Amino acid sequence: MSQHKMLAWLQENTGKTHGNFINGEWKASVSGKTFPLYHVARKDQLLGHFPDSTEADVNEAVEAAHTAFQTWSKMPAPERSEILLKFAGLLERDIEELAYMLSAEQGKTLGESRGEVGRAVKETRFAAGDALRIDGETLPGERGNVWNSTVHNPIGVIAAIAPWNFPIVTPVRKIAPALAYGCTVVFKPASVTPWATVKLMELYAEAGVPKGVVNLVVGSGSRVGDPLVKHPLVKGISFTGSTKQGLAINEIAARRLARTQLELGGKNPAVVLDHQDLEYVAKQIVNAAFACSGQRCTAISRVIVLQDRAQALTDALLKEMKQIKVGPAWEQGANMGPLVGKSHLDTVLSYVQAGKDEGARLLTGGEPLTGEEFSNGFYMTPALFDQVTPDMRIAKEEIFGPVLSVIAVENEQEALQTANAVEYGLAAAVFTENLSSAYRFADGIESGMVHVNHGTASAAHMPFGGVKQSGFGAYSIGSTNKHFFTEIKVVYFQY
């Protein structure tokens, strides 16, 4: 994709003032205020103005969703499924436009953006199938002439709150299953990436989603997120973001027994034991570590390797990292874009400095990129440390950027202990050709998702979530969504 084509499209479609999407209509915020959003790789290009919403906007959206729930929840499941399938087709139809919007506001390369939209298509189609799989049980009665059964009913209005790193697939991951199971939604995007969500709302409406079933309210966490979580008509909160914010949401929700589905932070290890093809291992790790500029909750950030293989693996990682080309989304061959903003870049660079201060050795990268095209965004070179110990901050804390640490250990047991020695437990990978080692790792790792001999890529039909400080409540995607979006009812029928 040429720079000219993408930038020409942006020139024609930017600078508009957008509203909230409430009860099927675009509305300005009650506050009358807006905030500007700029291209993350072209700081002088205005993408648009977005509402700086208030609690009054939240209340209107929740009430619209509550009213719509009365009819949407009664719509036959096959009809809900058909609407979702149509939405998936519209995502596929407009994949280029969505990719342009996503890359402009978030920064990832066009290839990554197209991949994200494609993943949203797959997850929507799976959710459409879930609408037809809302199964219960029929059980024997303990008395004569009694029919016992269980059914699953939608819980009501869902507050869906998404982060900035995946502005399309994360909203879809929350909204599509909610609709499949008969719930309605009020969605709050991250304030730094609200643009593509506007397009999603248009596509939901085009697919035939009735008024009030999906609503969008844009604004800050304090003025929109907090009242949304506290609203008495909101029955479930699906949140993806930091562990700190997730804990705060869970505390508020617990006071009124609202259900939560929390996808939180990660400090994901790749444990390398006896795998012979270190070039393959390095390729898997580098891709998992630096995709989306490392701004992924499932990014690998720790490489735990046996001491006698540490140097060979480090050499392979350095060789593979040379294939990374940093640049704006449209640049030919670019496979790592800018970070989302200056404050985030500053935070990541502060971790690089902390690693050096604590005695880790910086082998490559970790520097901001400036001048020419780089002056228009917030770029850095991907960093690799070795001589890292498990007690260092770069080995324990979530950096959420392109920083990878190599930790050498003596044996398999120490590798597992080191992998578990963090507060997070989202995803983990092990590279081994020993079947017993693979099973021991899968059994012993404190992680919601385990990957054997590949990076931390997940599937569009498999449950997604973490343990410890990485998640709470039912996993998203897959069959586990039923446990969040529905509640069980037990029916005794005597005849």
N, C-alpha and C positions, 0 to 999 in steps of 0.2 A: 504494500500500500504506500503510495507516494505521499510525501509531506504535503504536496499541493492539494491533493484530493481531500485529505482529512481537514486541513486548515481551511480550505474553501467551504466545506460543509459547516464547520464551526462558525465561520464568519457570517454565514447566512442564517444561523439558527441560535445565536447567542444574544445576550443583552436584554432578554425579556423579563418582565416581572411576573413571578409565579405566585399562586395562592395555595391554600390548603384545599384538599379534596374531601369534602364532607357531604354525606348524603347525596352523592352523585353530582355535586356541583363544585366548581372552583370558586373559592371565597378568600378574600383578603382577611388577614388576622383582625380580630376585634381591636387589637392594639393599634392598628394602622401602620405599624413599623415593619421595615424589611431590613435585610442585611445583604451585602454583595458577596458573590462567590466568584473567584478568579481561577483561571486555568493553572493547574499546579506546575506545568512546565513552561508557561508563558505568562509570567506574573502580571503583565500589563493587559491581558485579555479578559474582559468581564464575561463570565458565562451567564450570569443572570442575577436577579434580586429575588430573595426568598423570604417568606413571612417569619417574623420574630414573634411567635405565637405566645399565648397566655393560657391560664387555667380556663378561661371562658371558652376558648377554642376547643380545648380538651373536652370540656363538659358537653359541648354541642356534638362533637364527634362520637363520644361514648353513648350519648342518648340516641343518636342516629343508628349506631351499631346495635344497641339494645332493641330498638324498635324493629330493625331489619331481621334480627335473630328470630323473632316470632314466626316469620314466614320462611326464611332461608332454612332453618333447622327442620322444617316440615317438608321441604322440597325433596322429592324422591332422589335417592343417592345416584342413580344413573344419570339424572339430569345435571346434578352438580358435577359429575365426572365429565360429561360432555362439554360443559363450560370450561373446565380446566384444560381439557384436551385442545379446545379451540385457542385458549390463552397460550398454550405451549407452541402451537403453530404460529401464532402472531409473534412470539419471541423469536422464533426461527426466521420468520419473514423479515424482521427488522434488526437482525443481528449486527449488521454493520453500523447502523445508526446508534444502537445501544452501546456498541464497543467504542465508538467515538466519544460518546458522553462519559462513559466510565473512565476511559483513559485520560480525558481532559480533567475530570474532577479529582481522580484518585492517583493517576500517574503511571499505572502499570502499562506495559507494552500492549500493542494492539493484539498480538497473538495471545497474551494472557487474558485480555478482555474478551476476545471471542470465545476463548475457552470457558470463561466464567459464564457467559450467556448460554453457551452450549450445555454446561452443567445445570443451569437453571431450567433449561428445556427438559432434560432427563428427569430431574427431581419433580418437576410439575407432572410429567406423565406418570411417574410412579405414584404420586399423590392421587392423581385421577383414578388410578387403579385401587388405591386404598379406600376410596369412597364405596367401592363394591365389596370390600373385605371387612366390613364392620360386623364381625361375627360375635355371637355369644355362645352359650352352652345350654343344652337340655340335659337335665340330670334326673336320675330316678327319685321318686318320692318315697318318704318314709311312712306315708299313710296311703291307703287305697284311694284310687280316683283323684289323685293330685298330680298335676303336671308342673314340674319345677324348671325354671329357665332363668338365664341372665341375659340382659340386653345392655348395650352401651349407648348412652345419649350424650350429645354435645353439651359442653359445660356452659357456653354462653359467649360473652364478649372477651376477646383476647387482646391484651396489650402486647404488641410486637415491637421490640426495641433493638435496633441493629447498630453495628459498629461501622467505621468508615472504610475498612480494608476490602470488603466485598459488598459493594453497594447494590448489586443485583441478585446474586445467588442467596445471600443471607435473608433479605426480605422475602424472596420467593420460598425459601426453605421454611419460613414461618407461616406465610400467608396461605400457600397452596394446601398444606395438610389441614390447616384450620378450616378452610372452606370445604375440603373433602369430607371432614367429619361433621359439618353442619354448624360450625362456629362462625362468628363475625369478627372483624378485626379493626382496631385502630393502630396504625403503624406510625412510629416515630423513627425517622432516619437520623444518622449522625449529622450534625450541623455542617460539617465540612464536606459531606458528600450527599446532598439531597437531590441533585439534578436528575440522575437516571431514574429515581423513584417517581418523578413526575411522569415520565414516559410509561413506567409500569402501571400507574393508575389509569392512564389513557387506554392501555391495552386490556386491562381488566374490564373496563367499561365496554370496549369494543367486543370483547369476548362474550358479553351478555351478563356479567355479574350485576345483580340488581342494586339499586341505590341503597346506600347505607351499609352494605355488606363489607366493603373495604373502604377505609377512610385513611387519609394522610394528614398528619399535623406536624409541621416543621418548627423547630425551635430548640431552645437550650434544655439541658437535662433538668435544671432547677425549675424552670417555668412550664415545661411540658412533661418531661419524664416523671418527676415526682408526683404531680397531681394525677397523672395517668395511672401510676402504680397504686396510688391511694384511693382511687375512685371506687365506690362501693359496687357499682355495676360491672366492674372488670373482674372476671372470675379466674383468669389465668394470665400470667406474665411470662412471655418467652423473651429472654434477654441474651444477647451475645456481647461480650465486652470484657472489661477488666475484672479481676477477682474482687478488688476493693469495691467496685460499684455493684457487682453481683451480690456481695454480702449485705450491702446496704439495702438493696431491693428486697432480698429475702427477709430481712428483719422487718421491713414495712409490711410485706405481704403476709408474714406469719401472724401479725397482730389481728388480722381479720380472716385467717385461714384461706387466703387466696393461693391458688396453685402456682408454682414456679417451675420453669424449665430454663436452666442457666448453663450457658456455654462460656467458660471463663478462660483464664490464661494457661500457658504451658511453658515448660522448660524441657523440651523433648530430646531424649537421648538416642543416638545411634551407637549400638554396641557392636564392635567388630571383633570377632573371635578368630576362627580359623579359615575364613573364606579365602580362596586362593586367587580369585580374580579381583585384585585391588583396583584396577582401572574401572571395572564395573561398579564396585562399591563406591568409589569416589564420585562417579557420575551420579549415582543415586543420591548420595548425601548432598552434593553440591546443588543439585536441582531442588531437593527438599529444603535446603537451608536458605537459598537465595531467590527462589521464586517469589514474586510480589515484593521484591527487595527485602525479603526476610520479614515482612509485615503480615505474618500469618500465625494464628494460634497453634497450628500444627507444624510450624517450621522446626526443622532440626537445628538445635543450637549447641548441643554437646556431642562430641565424638569420644566415646570411651573405648579404648583399644588396648589390647595386650601389649605389654612393654616391648616384646621382641618384634612386634610388627608396627610399632608406632612410627618409626622413621619412614618406612616404606609407604605406609598409608598417607603420612603427611606429604611426602613427595607427590603422591598420586593426586591428593587434594589440590596442591599448588598447581599442578599441571592442568587439572580440570578447570580450576578457577580462572586460568588464562583465557578460557573460552567465553568468559562473561564480558559482554560489551555493554557499558553503561551509556544510556542516552534517552532522549524523549521517545514517546510511544511510536511515532511514525518513522523513526530513523531506521534505515535498512540494516538488519542484523542486530539491532539492539535487543537484548534479552533481560535487561534490568533497568527499570526506570528510576525516577526520583523518589525520595521519601515524600510523605504527604504534606509536610509543612516544616517551617523553620524550627519551631519549638521541638518537634519530634526529632529532627536532625540533630539539634543541640543535645537532646537527651541521649541519643544513640552514641554520639561522639564522646559524651561524658563517660559512658561505659567503656569505650575504647581507652580513654585516659585512665580510668580506674583499673582496668586490666594491667596496663603498664605499671601503674603505681604499686600494685600488689605483687608484682614480680613475674607476671606472665610475659612471654616473648611474642611480640607482634611480628609475624613472618611476612605479611603482605597486607596492603590496604589500610582501611580505617581512616582515610583522609577525605575531607570535603573536596569536591570538584568545582572549580570556578573558571570564569572566562568563557567567551564565545557563547555557545548554546547553553552551557552549564550555568551561566549567570542568571538565566531565566527560571531556574528551578532549584530544588534542594537535593543535590546529588552527593553521593560519597562512593568510594571504592569499597568493594566487599572485603571484609577483614577476616584473617585467620590467625588465631593464637595457638601456640603450644606451650609446654611447661606450665600448664594450668593445673591447679589443685582444686579439689571439690569444695573447699571452704571459701574460695574467691567469689566476689560478687558476680563476675561474668559467668561463673559456673552454677550459680544458685538463682539469680534473679532474671525475670523475663525482660529481655532487651527489646524485642519486637523490631529488629532491624537486621541488616546484613552482617552479623558478627558470629563467627563460629569458633568454638574452643575445642582443643584436643587434650584429653586427659588420659594419661598412660596408667595402667594398672597391672598388677602382677598375675592375676588369674581370673577365671570365670566368676568365682564367688565374689571377689572384690568388684568385678565389673557390675554385677547385679546390685550389690550394696550401693555402689556409687550412683548407679542409675536411679535408685529409689531414694537417694539422700537429698531430695528437694521437696518442697511443699506441693508441687504440682503433680498431676498424673493424667495427662491428656493422651498423647500418642508416644509410641516408642518403636524403635526398629532394632532388629538384631541381624547380623550377617554371619552366617555359619553354614558349613556343609555337614555338620554333625547333627543328626536328627535328635538325639537325646539333649544336646545343648539347646536346640531350638525349643523343645518342649519345656525344658527347665526354665528357660527365659520366659516363655509365654505364661507358665504357671506362676512364676515368682515376681514378675514385673508389676508394679503398682501403677497401672495405666488403663485407661478406658479402651484404648485401641492398640493392638500389637501388630507389627508388620515384620514378617520374616523374609529377609533377602530382597527387600525393596524399600523405597522411601516411604514417607507418611501420606501418600495419596490415598484418599478414601473413595468409596463407591457410592453411586447415586441411590442405591436401594438398601444400604447397610446402615444400622444404627450408628450415630455419631455423637460422642460425648466423652466425658472424663470423670475421674474420681479425685479424691482429696480436694485440693483447692482449685481444681480445673472444671468442676461442674457439679450440678445438683439437680435432682428431679429426673424425669424421663428423658432418655436420649432423643435427639431429633433424627429426622429421616427414618426410613424403615418402619418396622412393625411397632416399635416402642412408642411412636407418636400417639398411638391409641390411648396409652396410659396418661397422657397429658391432656389431650383435647376432648376426652370423653370421661364420663363417670358411669359406674356400673349400677344397674338396678336389678334387684332380684325379684322375680315374679312367681308367686304360688297360685296355681289355678286349680280349684277343686270343681269336679264335674260329676 
